[in-house]
Amino acid sequence: MNIFITSGRVTNDVEIRHSTNGKTIARFNFAVRKTFKKDNEPDADFFNCIVFGRLAETFEKTNIAKGTKLNLTGELRNDNYEKDGVKHYGMQYVISSMEFCESKSANNSPVAPVTPSYQAAPSDFEEIPDDLPF
């Protein structure tokens, strides 16, 4: 089973594209604060995220911006490719559901507090409290 659940912040404005067959695709980077870290390590891990279909349309309609705090559920996938004979290795987080963690006034974000109209997979998880240590 490949399920990845995390809470963090969007680190750049979401890039929205529309495929030739009309499907919406959203891409963004996501920072997750580390609970434990060694000396001289960064305070956060950074993930490349991609969202497809109706959930990507939600990202587009709500104008999710840099700094927005979200809970994300999805799966990690290899993002390996070869270019000019050089192999590149990476991981990509494919998002299946998301929830807003803060109201618009909490972080001065242009995003209004809304509940997404679409969730790709049913969730049996409890709501995550706002007082998490990150």
Buried (B, 14 or more C-beta within 10 A) or exposed (E): EEEBEBBBBBBEEBEBEEEEEEEBBBBBBBBBBEEEEEEEEEEBBEBEBBBBEBBBBBBBEBBBBEBBBBBBBBBEBEBEEEEEEEEEEEEBBBBBBBBBBBEBEEBEBEBEEEEBEEBBEEEEEEEEEEEEEE
